């Protein structure tokens, strides 16, 4: 009798404990690209019904939404986040110009095409996007929990699927770095490049398991709510294009496996998203609404599940970790790489490391580092070790062919005519932490330019520039040249040749500022055939000589774009001491001279379409002027050799002088995405002291209108200007070089 009573008591206790056992609800979210935004709408309705999600898992976009939810984001917060985030821009990895090296701003923004070379073979990318910016976004969004390496310890336990690209095997990711797992699971082939995790190359989880409900069942949940945003197979009438046929062939396994997974669902939701595609990232409202509609269709079932959860004992939720924005980095491990030394790599961060760093400072350094273009991916994480010390791990993944690039450019304008630019850029050319770039410009006017820089981290950088430039210019004479007793020549065709070699040191530089000293040796020749017969000794017949100049320079550039900028400031200041190395036949150029030159450009955004710009050029010459540094005014030319300055409404280099004050005010309106209209007015004062027969200074004013189009080859512009001298029409295509 006693044994029976004990057995009954044990049975009743077991029944009571079973009744008190928390009812665990697991949610599984499928992949589907942008269509996965519908998952946010479903989660909204689940919370409205009172359902407590005890475990969440997913693949691809389902892993991204699920990871955010597991990290503590509410559906309402995710809704707001998706509205303010440019996912398409992040996928395109549109780089802010202010994240570029100053060397690239000076010399690297004239190329239409850039190709990596590996063993002098063209290296093509493995996907449309390397995914660095996506990883940075995920890291920002999950930074509160980035120290948690076991995903079961997240506020909501989480797992996601990936695919081992080499073996074609499914990978279950429930440990590690959460943003990296989300990034790997969402690596849609062709759109996002795979990610290396623990030595395995991981791609989109949807390839082998796009709806992992069976894995959720293995984790011991009682009820599974599954949400699928997959497309079915195309019908016969939809297989008229190669794209749809390839998509159909690649989807057979995915669709069949997902059908098998549906049987593990207690509640199965399939939002209506047939009109949207994998990249419909702009349809945030419609896709979220479709998820809400599908969940409300089974709202009574959801309420019943919530009531069963409330009747049972509560299942405690992992607490949301306290977030501290500043991390005290006590130690730093950096993977060895052939691109930068440790000191040069850490110089890209705005604070000294090891040391305290905020999340914004961290992402700023990563953007600058990735902006060099030398890395496929920059892996980083924070860990803790003894006595709560923080360890930072930084491991940039080198891009194949990072140290050799082939770059191409095209240009046409009425002065330099047609030009094809061929460039080779080398890293670590002779010296580590160096960059060398050589341009060969083929066409009507052959030119070359070589730029070389050695970066020394916190110490001054050292560089060398060499270039050869020449052109034919219709030049307004400073003094009329008598041809015969009754005829004076007032304008001639001059042939200019400029061959210069410069060494310089940058005492301080970052992404937007460069300042230092330079020394230059220049060979300059101007000649003409027009007056050799009548006046062979004229300074304009042949003027050649070597010039030395020592200069101090200050350069500052925060313009948001090289073509049609809408905001920012650019300052280019040079103070040059110039001396001809032997006597020339120009009576103005036989002694020391000082040239101060300032080019200031400021752009103010008024709204997202309209901006105002102001540009000023100020040049002053003391002592003997040197012909290579005469101020030559005219055209919309931006190939600013020496002291050539643009002035709409005047022909190229029409007037010259030793001193210049010029100001331009313009308004630019963006008509469509890449179409611009610019209205401008300009005034200029030019000291005409070179003209000994007429020492009258020159004053100019003009108005102009320009239509511009931004293209993959560079800007296309048509500019018409009217000045107090004459009117001009200019057309140019491609970046200036």
Secondary structure, DSSP 8 states (H G I E B T S, - for coil): -HHHHHHHHHHHHHHHHHHHS---EEEEE---GGGGGHHHHHHHHHHHHT----EEEEETHHHHHHHHHHTT--HHHHHHHHHH--HHHHHHT---GGGS-HHHHHHSSS-SEEEEEETTEEE--SSSB--HHHHHHHHHHTGGGTT--BGGGSSSEEEEEEEETTTTEEEEE-BS-HHHHHHHHT--TTTB--EEETTEEEEEGGGT-SS-HHHHHHTT-SEEEEE--------GGG--SHHHHHHHHHHHHHHHHHHHHGGG-SEEE----TT--TT-TT-HHHHHHHHHHHHHTTHHHHHHHHHHHHHS------------SEEEEEEEEE---SS--HHHHHTTSSS-SSEEEEHHHHHHHHHHHHTTS-EEEEEEEEEEEGGGEEEEEEEEEE-TTTTEEEEEEEEEETTTEEEEEEEEEEESSSSTTEEEEEEEEEESS-EEEEEEEE--TTS-EEEEEEEEEEEEEEEEEEEEEEEETTEEEEEEEEEEEEEEEEEEEEEEE-SSEEEEEEEEEEEEEEE-SSSTTT-TT-TTTEEEEEEEEEEEEEEEE--S-SSS--SEEEEEEEEEEEEESS--S-TT-SS-EEEEEEEEEEEEESSSSEEEEEEEEEEEEEES--GGG-EEE-BS-----TTEE-BTTS-TT-EEES-EEEEEEEEEEE-SSSEEEEEEEEEEEE--TT-SS----EEEEEEEEEEEEEETTEEEEEEEEEESS-EEEEEEES---
